[in-house]
């Protein structure tokens, strides 16, 4: 079996599993680090965000963490930034940066609550309605040539949400129409270019999909390096632009990072 992304071929040697570089600890005894190295948002808890451990909050009754954003008008102060963006969430170092051309997978399970309405104010002028977008996972933060950002996006009162994967905030992969109140098993492939300047890097996304040869979305044709590739952030860079009537609540569990694809993830 092979997975083709334009002119690059990936073989089933990538399909193994069981060799994770990081596995989230969702047990009650691991609160609140959950196996990560650090948490970046202690000062924001109870102010602009609540993060709550739920012992049986996951799709199979496993532990999970629910994130609830809080409207804080003091942090929506023109002309500085109507909401801005700030470091939240967990950070982990998985060891040395991977070699150029190598592969990393990150996978997780998440859902948005049925009550989420994504109401927010514009970063530009505080107007409504607006779009609510946050960075969910950042790989190689701070490295322009290496950084991959996985984020979610929705509009005010929209019934669905989108997942975006991009280099440094781009949108090489866009998957739309994800439902609220539904668990999704996500698996993302990040493959750097065959050389630092080569434009043959690969992003691929599997959503409730265990078929390696048939990713839900994929993209290639861009350059991606590996400097800082040992650094990962989850729930990592969020904004304060939720409106006074806004509800944004999502639950996450079972984050894993490793070099191989799991065919039993969904």
Residue pairs with C-beta under 8 A, 6 or more apart in sequence:
1 11
1 12
1 15
1 212
1 213
2 9
2 10
2 11
2 12
2 213
3 9
3 10
3 204
3 212
3 213
3 215
5 202
5 204
5 218
5 219
5 220
6 200
6 220
6 221
7 200
8 191
8 194
8 200
8 202
8 220
10 103
10 191
10 202
12 212
14 103
14 212
14 259
14 260
14 261
15 212
15 260
15 261
15 263
16 260
16 261
17 258
17 260
17 261
17 262
17 263
17 264
18 260
19 258
19 259
19 260
20 256
20 257
20 258
21 94
21 95
21 104
21 257
21 258
21 259
22 35
22 92
22 94
22 232
22 255
22 256
22 257
22 258
23 35
23 255
23 256
24 34
24 35
24 36
24 108
24 253
24 254
24 255
24 256
25 33
25 34
25 35
26 34
26 58
26 62
26 63
26 64
26 65
26 253
26 254
27 63
28 53
28 55
28 63
31 53
32 39
32 51
32 53
32 65
33 39
33 90
34 65
34 90
35 92
36 90
36 91
36 92
36 234
37 90
37 91
37 92
37 93
38 90
38 91
39 89
39 90
39 91
40 87
40 88
40 89
40 90
40 91
40 233
40 236
41 49
41 51
41 86
41 87
41 88
41 89
44 86
44 88
45 51
46 70
47 70
47 72
47 75
48 69
48 70
48 72
48 75
48 86
48 240
49 67
49 68
49 69
49 70
49 88
49 238
50 66
50 67
50 68
50 70
51 65
51 66
51 67
51 68
51 235
52 65
52 66
52 68
53 63
53 64
53 65
54 63
54 64
54 65
54 66
54 251
55 63
56 62
56 63
57 63
57 64
57 65
57 66
57 251
57 253
58 64
58 109
58 251
58 253
58 254
59 109
59 111
59 183
59 253
62 253
62 254
63 253
64 109
64 251
64 252
64 253
65 251
65 252
65 253
66 249
66 250
66 251
67 235
67 249
67 250
67 251
67 252
68 248
68 249
69 238
69 242
69 246
69 248
69 249
70 242
71 242
71 243
71 244
71 246
72 240
73 244
75 83
75 84
75 240
76 82
76 83
76 121
76 126
76 240
76 241
78 125
78 126
81 123
82 121
82 122
82 123
82 124
82 125
82 126
82 241
83 120
83 121
83 123
83 239
83 240
83 241
83 242
84 123
84 239
84 240
84 241
85 135
85 237
85 238
85 239
86 237
86 238
86 239
86 240
87 233
87 236
87 237
88 235
88 236
88 237
88 238
89 233
89 234
89 235
89 236
89 238
90 233
90 234
90 235
90 236
91 231
91 232
91 233
91 234
91 236
92 231
92 232
92 233
92 234
92 257
93 230
93 231
93 232
94 230
94 231
94 232
94 257
95 230
96 230
97 140
97 226
97 227
97 228
97 229
97 230
98 104
98 192
98 226
98 229
98 230
98 259
99 226
100 192
100 193
100 194
100 195
100 196
100 225
100 226
101 191
101 192
101 193
101 194
101 195
102 191
102 192
102 226
102 259
103 189
103 190
103 191
103 259
103 260
104 139
104 189
104 190
104 191
104 229
104 257
104 258
104 259
105 187
105 188
105 189
105 190
105 256
105 257
105 258
105 259
105 260
105 261
105 262
106 137
106 139
106 150
106 187
106 188
106 190
106 232
106 255
106 256
106 257
107 185
107 186
107 187
107 188
107 254
107 255
107 256
107 262
107 265
108 137
108 186
108 234
108 252
108 253
108 254
108 255
108 256
109 183
109 184
109 185
109 186
109 252
109 253
109 254
110 183
110 184
110 186
110 250
110 251
110 252
110 253
111 180
111 181
111 182
111 183
111 184
111 250
111 251
112 161
112 180
112 181
112 248
112 249
112 250
113 180
113 181
113 247
113 249
113 250
113 251
114 180
114 181
115 247
115 249
116 180
116 247
116 248
116 249
116 250
117 156
117 157
117 245
117 246
117 247
117 248
118 131
118 132
118 154
118 155
118 156
118 157
118 158
118 161
118 246
118 248
119 128
119 129
119 132
119 156
119 157
119 242
119 243
119 245
119 246
119 247
120 128
120 130
120 131
120 132
120 156
120 239
120 241
120 242
120 243
120 246
120 248
121 127
121 128
121 130
121 241
121 242
121 243
122 128
122 130
122 241
123 130
123 239
123 241
128 156
128 243
129 155
129 156
129 157
130 155
130 156
130 241
130 243
131 153
131 154
131 155
131 156
132 153
132 154
132 155
132 156
132 239
132 241
132 242
132 246
132 248
133 151
133 152
133 153
133 154
133 164
133 239
134 151
134 152
134 237
134 238
134 239
135 149
135 150
135 151
135 236
135 237
135 238
136 150
136 151
136 152
136 234
136 235
136 236
137 149
137 150
137 188
137 232
137 233
137 234
137 236
138 147
138 148
138 149
138 150
138 232
138 233
138 236
138 237
139 146
139 147
139 148
139 149
139 190
139 229
139 231
139 232
140 146
140 147
140 148
140 226
140 227
140 228
140 229
140 231
141 147
141 228
141 231
141 233
141 236
141 237
142 228
142 231
143 225
143 227
143 228
144 168
145 196
145 223
145 224
145 225
145 227
146 192
146 224
146 225
146 226
146 227
146 228
146 229
147 167
147 168
147 228
148 165
148 166
148 167
148 190
148 203
148 224
149 164
149 165
149 166
149 167
149 168
149 169
150 163
150 164
150 165
150 188
151 163
151 164
151 166
151 169
152 161
152 162
152 163
152 164
152 250
153 161
153 162
153 163
153 164
154 160
154 161
154 162
159 179
159 180
160 176
160 177
160 178
160 179
160 180
161 178
161 180
162 174
162 175
162 176
162 177
162 178
163 173
163 174
163 175
163 178
163 186
163 205
163 207
164 171
164 173
164 174
164 175
165 171
165 172
165 173
165 188
165 203
165 205
165 217
165 219
166 172
166 173
166 203
167 201
167 222
167 223
167 224
170 222
172 203
172 219
172 222
173 203
173 204
173 205
173 217
173 218
173 219
174 217
175 205
175 207
175 216
175 217
178 184
178 207
184 207
184 208
185 207
185 208
185 265
185 266
186 205
186 206
186 207
187 205
187 206
187 209
187 261
187 262
187 265
188 203
188 204
188 205
188 206
189 202
189 203
189 204
189 205
189 215
189 218
189 261
190 202
190 203
190 224
191 201
191 202
191 203
191 224
192 201
192 224
192 225
192 226
192 229
193 199
193 200
193 201
193 222
193 223
193 224
193 225
194 200
196 223
196 225
197 223
198 223
199 221
199 222
199 223
200 220
200 221
201 220
201 222
201 223
201 224
202 218
202 219
202 220
203 218
203 219
203 220
204 215
204 217
204 218
204 219
205 215
205 216
205 217
205 218
206 212
206 215
206 216
206 265
206 266
207 216
207 217
208 266
209 215
209 216
209 266
210 262
210 263
210 264
210 265
210 266
211 263
212 261
212 263
232 257
234 252
234 255
235 252
242 248
256 262
